[in-house]
Amino acid sequence: MFGTKQSSEDSAPAASPVDSRHFELFEETPLFIAVLTYLGYAVLIIVGHIRDFMRNWNIEKVPMAAEPIKEVT
């Protein structure tokens, strides 16, 4: 399983010396952080859809993704 180191008897021989010394252990992501991340993505998607809707119905004044370059006179 993840986060457990196998003994040399249970595992196959390593392909290189680097593989035998390489061991990573990650802590579990808290549920609160995972939910906030998904909510953040949902908010961004909803805002994008609202902007697309506003562009299609000519509600948004600048229908481009970026402001146009203004000429200096």
C-alpha distances in whole Angstrom, upper triangle without the diagonal:
4,6,6,9,9,13,15,16,13,12,15,18,18,20,22,22,20,17,17,17,16,13,12,11,13,14,14,17,20,21,24,24,22,25,28,26,27,30,31,30,32,35,35,35,38,40,40,41,44,45,45,47,50,50,51,53,55,54,53,55,54,52,50,47,48,52,55,56,59,62,64,68
4,6,8,10,14,16,18,15,14,16,18,17,20,21,21,19,16,16,16,13,10,9,8,9,11,11,14,17,19,22,21,20,23,25,23,24,28,28,28,30,33,33,33,36,38,38,39,42,43,43,45,47,48,49,51,53,52,50,53,51,49,47,44,45,49,52,53,56,59,61,65
4,7,10,13,16,18,15,15,17,19,18,20,21,20,18,15,15,14,12,8,7,5,7,9,11,14,17,19,22,21,20,24,25,24,25,29,29,29,31,34,34,35,37,39,39,41,43,44,45,47,49,49,51,53,54,53,51,54,52,51,49,45,46,49,52,54,57,60,61,65
4,6,10,13,14,12,12,15,17,16,19,20,19,18,15,14,14,13,9,10,8,11,13,14,18,20,22,25,25,24,27,29,28,29,32,33,33,35,37,38,38,41,43,43,44,47,48,48,50,52,53,54,56,58,57,55,57,56,54,52,49,50,53,56,57,60,63,65,69
4,7,9,12,10,10,13,14,13,17,17,16,15,12,10,11,10,8,10,10,13,15,17,21,23,26,29,28,27,30,32,31,32,35,36,35,38,40,40,41,43,45,45,47,49,50,50,53,55,55,56,59,60,59,57,60,57,56,54,50,52,55,57,58,62,65,66,70
4,6,8,6,6,10,12,12,16,17,16,16,13,11,12,12,11,13,13,16,19,20,24,26,28,32,31,30,33,35,33,34,38,38,38,40,43,42,43,46,48,47,49,51,52,52,55,57,57,58,61,62,62,60,62,60,58,56,53,54,57,60,61,64,67,69,73
4,5,6,7,10,11,12,16,17,16,16,14,11,12,14,13,16,16,20,22,23,27,30,32,35,34,33,36,38,37,38,41,42,41,44,46,46,46,49,51,51,52,55,56,56,58,61,61,62,64,66,65,63,66,63,62,60,56,57,61,63,64,67,70,72,75
4,6,5,8,8,10,13,14,13,15,12,9,12,14,14,17,18,22,24,26,30,32,35,38,37,35,39,41,39,40,44,44,43,46,48,48,48,51,53,52,54,57,57,57,60,62,62,63,66,67,67,64,67,64,63,60,57,58,61,64,65,68,71,72,76
4,6,8,9,12,15,17,16,18,16,13,16,17,17,20,21,24,27,28,32,34,36,40,39,37,41,43,41,42,45,46,45,47,50,50,50,53,55,54,56,59,59,59,61,64,64,65,67,69,68,67,69,67,65,63,59,61,64,66,67,71,73,75,79
4,7,10,12,15,17,17,18,15,13,16,17,16,18,19,22,24,26,29,32,33,37,36,34,37,40,38,39,42,43,42,44,47,47,47,50,52,51,52,55,56,56,58,61,61,61,64,66,65,64,66,64,62,60,56,58,61,64,65,69,71,73,77
4,6,8,12,14,14,15,12,10,13,14,14,16,18,21,23,25,28,31,33,36,35,33,36,38,36,37,41,41,40,42,45,45,45,48,50,49,50,53,54,54,56,58,58,59,62,63,63,61,64,61,59,57,54,55,59,61,62,66,68,70,74
4,6,9,12,13,14,11,10,14,15,15,18,20,23,26,27,30,33,35,38,37,35,38,40,38,39,42,43,41,43,46,46,45,49,50,49,51,54,54,54,57,59,59,59,62,64,64,62,64,61,60,57,54,55,59,61,62,65,68,70,73
4,7,9,10,12,9,8,12,13,15,18,21,24,27,29,31,35,37,40,38,37,40,42,39,40,44,44,42,45,48,47,47,50,52,51,52,55,56,55,58,60,60,61,64,65,65,63,65,62,60,58,54,56,59,61,62,65,68,69,73
4,5,7,8,6,6,9,10,12,16,19,22,25,27,30,33,35,38,36,35,38,39,37,38,42,41,40,43,45,44,44,48,49,48,50,53,53,53,55,58,57,58,61,62,62,60,62,59,57,55,51,52,56,58,58,62,64,66,70
4,7,8,7,8,11,12,14,17,20,23,27,29,31,34,36,39,37,35,39,40,37,38,42,41,40,43,45,44,44,47,49,47,49,52,52,52,54,57,56,57,60,61,61,59,61,58,56,53,50,51,54,56,57,60,62,64,68
4,5,6,7,9,10,14,17,20,23,27,29,31,35,37,39,37,36,39,40,38,39,42,42,40,43,46,44,44,48,49,48,50,53,52,52,55,57,56,57,61,61,61,59,61,58,56,53,50,51,54,56,56,59,61,63,67
4,5,5,7,9,12,16,19,22,26,28,31,34,37,39,37,36,40,40,38,39,43,42,41,44,46,45,46,49,50,49,51,54,54,54,57,58,58,59,62,63,63,60,62,59,57,54,51,52,55,57,57,60,62,64,67
4,6,5,6,10,13,16,19,23,25,28,31,34,36,33,33,36,37,34,36,40,39,38,41,43,41,42,46,46,45,48,50,50,50,53,55,54,56,59,59,59,56,58,55,54,51,47,48,51,53,53,57,59,60,64
4,6,5,8,11,15,17,21,23,26,29,32,34,32,31,34,35,33,34,38,37,36,39,41,40,41,44,45,44,46,49,49,49,52,54,53,54,58,58,58,56,57,55,53,51,47,48,51,53,54,57,59,61,65
4,6,8,12,15,18,21,24,27,30,32,35,33,32,36,37,35,36,40,39,38,41,44,43,43,47,48,47,49,52,52,52,55,57,56,58,61,61,61,58,60,58,56,54,50,51,54,56,57,60,63,64,68
4,6,10,13,16,20,23,25,28,31,34,31,31,35,36,33,35,39,38,37,40,42,41,42,46,47,46,48,51,51,51,54,56,55,57,60,60,60,57,59,57,55,53,49,50,53,55,55,59,61,62,66
4,7,10,13,17,20,22,25,28,30,28,27,31,32,30,32,35,34,34,37,39,38,39,42,43,42,44,47,47,47,50,52,52,53,56,57,56,54,55,53,52,49,45,46,49,52,52,55,58,59,63
4,7,10,13,16,19,22,25,27,25,25,29,29,27,29,33,32,32,35,37,36,37,40,41,41,43,46,46,46,49,51,51,52,55,56,55,53,55,52,51,49,45,46,49,51,52,55,58,59,63
4,7,10,13,15,19,21,24,21,21,25,26,24,26,29,28,28,31,33,32,34,37,38,37,40,42,42,43,46,47,47,49,52,52,52,49,51,49,48,45,42,43,46,48,49,52,55,57,60
4,7,10,12,16,18,21,19,19,22,23,22,24,27,27,27,30,32,31,33,35,37,37,39,41,42,42,45,47,47,49,51,52,51,49,51,49,48,46,42,43,46,49,50,53,56,57,61
4,6,9,12,15,17,15,15,19,20,18,20,23,23,23,26,28,28,29,32,33,33,35,38,38,39,41,43,44,45,48,48,47,45,47,46,45,43,39,40,43,46,47,50,53,55,58
4,6,9,12,14,13,13,17,18,17,19,22,22,23,25,27,27,29,31,32,33,35,37,38,39,41,43,44,45,47,48,47,45,47,45,45,43,39,40,43,46,48,51,54,55,59
4,6,9,12,11,10,14,15,15,16,19,20,20,23,25,25,26,29,30,31,33,35,36,37,39,41,42,43,45,46,45,43,46,44,43,42,38,39,42,46,47,50,53,55,59
4,6,9,7,7,10,12,11,13,15,16,17,19,21,22,23,25,27,28,29,31,32,34,35,37,38,40,41,43,41,39,42,41,40,38,35,36,39,42,44,47,50,52,55
4,5,5,6,9,10,11,13,15,16,17,19,20,22,23,25,26,28,29,31,32,34,35,37,38,40,41,43,41,39,42,41,40,39,36,37,40,43,45,47,51,52,56
4,5,5,6,9,10,11,12,14,16,17,18,20,21,22,24,26,27,29,30,32,33,35,36,38,39,41,39,37,40,40,39,38,35,36,39,43,45,47,51,52,56
4,6,5,6,9,10,11,12,14,15,16,19,20,21,23,24,26,27,29,30,31,33,35,36,37,39,37,35,38,38,37,36,33,35,37,41,43,45,49,50,54
4,5,5,6,9,10,10,12,14,15,17,19,20,21,23,25,26,27,29,30,32,33,35,36,37,36,34,36,36,35,34,31,32,34,38,40,42,46,47,51
4,5,5,6,9,10,11,12,14,16,17,19,20,21,23,25,26,27,29,31,32,33,35,36,35,33,36,35,34,33,30,32,34,38,40,42,46,48,51
4,5,5,6,9,10,10,12,14,15,16,18,20,21,22,24,26,27,29,30,32,33,34,33,31,34,34,33,32,29,31,34,37,40,42,46,47,51
4,5,5,6,9,10,10,12,14,15,16,18,20,21,23,24,26,27,29,30,32,33,31,29,32,31,31,30,27,29,31,35,37,39,43,44,48
4,5,5,6,9,10,11,13,14,16,17,19,20,21,23,25,26,27,29,31,32,30,28,31,30,29,28,25,27,29,33,35,37,41,43,46
4,5,5,6,9,10,11,12,14,15,17,18,20,21,23,24,26,27,29,30,29,27,30,30,28,28,24,27,29,33,35,38,42,44,47
4,5,5,6,9,10,10,12,14,15,16,18,20,21,22,24,26,27,28,27,25,28,28,27,27,24,26,28,32,34,37,40,42,46
4,5,5,6,9,10,11,12,14,15,17,19,20,21,23,25,26,27,25,23,26,25,25,24,21,23,25,29,31,34,37,39,42
4,5,5,6,9,10,11,12,14,15,17,18,20,21,23,25,26,24,23,26,25,23,22,19,22,24,28,30,33,37,39,42
4,5,5,6,9,10,11,12,14,15,16,18,20,21,23,24,23,22,25,24,23,23,20,23,25,29,31,34,38,40,43
4,5,5,6,9,10,11,12,14,15,16,18,20,21,22,20,19,22,22,21,21,18,21,23,26,29,31,35,37,40
4,5,5,6,9,10,11,12,14,15,17,18,20,21,19,18,21,20,19,18,15,17,20,23,26,29,32,34,38
4,5,5,6,9,10,11,12,14,15,17,19,20,19,18,21,20,18,18,15,18,21,24,27,30,33,36,39
4,5,5,6,9,10,10,12,14,15,17,18,17,16,19,19,18,18,16,19,21,25,28,30,34,36,39
4,5,5,6,9,10,10,12,14,15,16,15,13,16,16,15,15,13,16,18,21,24,27,30,33,36
4,5,5,6,9,10,11,12,14,15,14,13,16,15,13,13,11,14,17,20,23,25,29,31,34
4,5,5,6,9,10,11,12,14,13,13,16,16,14,14,13,17,19,22,25,27,31,34,37
4,5,5,6,9,10,11,12,11,10,14,14,13,14,13,16,18,21,24,26,30,32,35
4,5,5,6,9,10,10,9,8,11,11,9,10,10,13,14,17,21,23,26,29,32
4,5,5,6,9,10,10,9,12,12,9,10,10,14,16,18,22,24,27,30,33
4,5,5,6,9,8,9,13,13,11,13,13,17,18,20,24,26,29,32,34
4,6,5,6,5,5,9,10,9,11,12,15,16,18,22,23,26,29,31
4,6,5,6,5,8,8,5,8,10,13,14,15,19,21,24,27,29
4,6,8,9,11,12,9,11,13,16,17,18,22,24,27,30,32
4,6,8,11,12,10,13,15,18,19,20,24,25,28,31,32
4,6,7,9,8,11,14,16,16,17,20,21,24,27,29
4,6,9,9,12,14,16,16,17,21,21,25,27,29
4,6,6,9,11,12,12,14,18,18,22,24,26
4,6,9,11,12,10,12,15,15,18,21,23
4,6,8,8,7,8,12,13,16,19,21
4,7,9,9,10,14,15,19,22,24
4,5,7,8,12,14,17,20,23
4,7,9,12,15,19,21,25
4,6,9,12,15,18,21
4,7,9,12,15,18
4,6,9,12,15
4,6,9,13
4,6,9
4,6
4
